[in-house]
Amino acid sequence: MSERALEHFHHSFQTLSKTLPGAELAWLRSARRHAFEQFEAVGFPTTQLEDWKYTNVATIAKRSWHFTSSHSGDLDVARIVDDIVPDNTVGRLVFVNGCHMPRLARVPMLPEGAFVGSLTRAIRELPERLRDIIAQPAPNDGFAALNTAFLSDGYVVLLPPDSAIDAPLVMLFLTDEAGLAMHPFNVILAGACSRCSIVEQYVGIADDAYLLNTVTKIVAGDEADVQHCRVQQEARSAFHIARVDVTQQRASRFTSHSFAFGGALSRTQIDTRLQAVDTYAELNGLYFVGARQHVDHHTRIDHEKPHGTSREYYRGVLDGASHGVFNGNVIVRRDAQQTNTHQANYNLLLSRDAQIDTKPQLEIHADDVKCTHGATVGQLDGNQLFYLRSRGIDERIARALLVWAFARDSVERVSIGVVRSKLTKLLLARTPEGEHIRGLI
């Protein structure tokens, strides 16, 4: 990163740090300062790093981003929000250009002791509950460090033991401001035997270049069940960087669904640590891109203790001159005997210029385990296409049906009915000849 670019970030941090939420808290000021010092030391990742070998973020590093919205409170987005989250049985928080919009929120009845609200409100009302998770040293990642340094808003879900929020909660992030860099910091703390379903949805409502650099921290207590779904529909000129860090305790269940449709460049990293016995993690994902879009998914499932189970299913559909990256790393530690894990990545290339770099990995240090993995890259099956054509189906519709069938597998893994229905509509809108397919299914 150039000295001029670094100076811009330094000046912005010095200017904003005194006005960011929680600036009066000494521990938060210290956490932000240490994070920015780390960012100054490591900068943005480069393609010389193995984990970033196929994803070049030089364009992000060169831009002179601004860090506060000039007009988020002036936008009337109520109709857009109602179109995206129309179901009254679904709770929601809404963020516009990085700022929470309380008037658009719809929070269901909460169990006693639970909290669902914005990060700014949580810092004001429950700072000690967030101290340990915010003040954790950031990983050796410039984007994560930058997020902690500039964190200003996001959502917080706190569930006490033996409680549940039955309605899915949609955390909707809308952006329409060119040149804006946002750093949402999100927290889910699920107490023992608690249960919740959280959907993060990122939508660009104007085709402008902006940066959304988000971090989500999740802690699943003993026997907790956390379902977490990310839907990325950023503007075609936008940049989306996401990190999800998960800690799992005894017999907890964590289910992740990650869907990437938008953005000029997007990267999602999902890491889960299975720190106790009898834990279960399932990571499911779909990236569906075209034109010159670049989409990157990195995942890490770390089995630390015995009797852990993990499943990972990622699919990619790539058209035009798009580029996909998948790197899935499963680690089985020496103490993690009787681990059962399976990983699969399947990719469908619809054009000659589309490309995918896929790297499923197993790192096994235990001897009593059952571990499998695999990856495929291919085009539409000629035999299947011939079969549909022989039944009188037009070639364009036949191709679209095969694409739909391939991608639909990822959507069908989502167990939340209202979310699965919404994703089905999004997938049909993305699939060529989607309207014709709708009439056939």
Secondary structure, 3 states (H helix, E strand, C coil): CCHHHHHHHHHHHHHHCCCCCCCCCHHHHHHHHHHHHHHHHHCCCCCCCHHHCCCCCHHHHHCCCECCCCCHHHCCCHHHHHHHCCCCCCEEEEEECCEECHHHCECCCCCCCCEEEEHHHHHHHCHHHHHHHHCCCCCCCHHHHHHHHHCCCCEEEEECCCCECCCCEEEEEEECCCCEEECCEEEEEECCCCEEEEEEEEEECCCCCCEEEEEEEEEECCCCEEEEEEEEECCCCCEEEEEEEEEECCCCEEEEEEEECCCCEEEEEEEEEECCCCCEEEEEEEEEECCCCEEEEEEEEEECCCCCEEEEEEEEEECCCCEEEEEEEEEECCCCCCCEEEEEEEEEECCCCCEEEEEEEEEECCCCCEEEEEEEEECCCHHHHHHHHHCCCCHHHHHHHHHHHHHHHHHHCCCCHHHHHHHHHHHHHHCCCHHHHHCCC
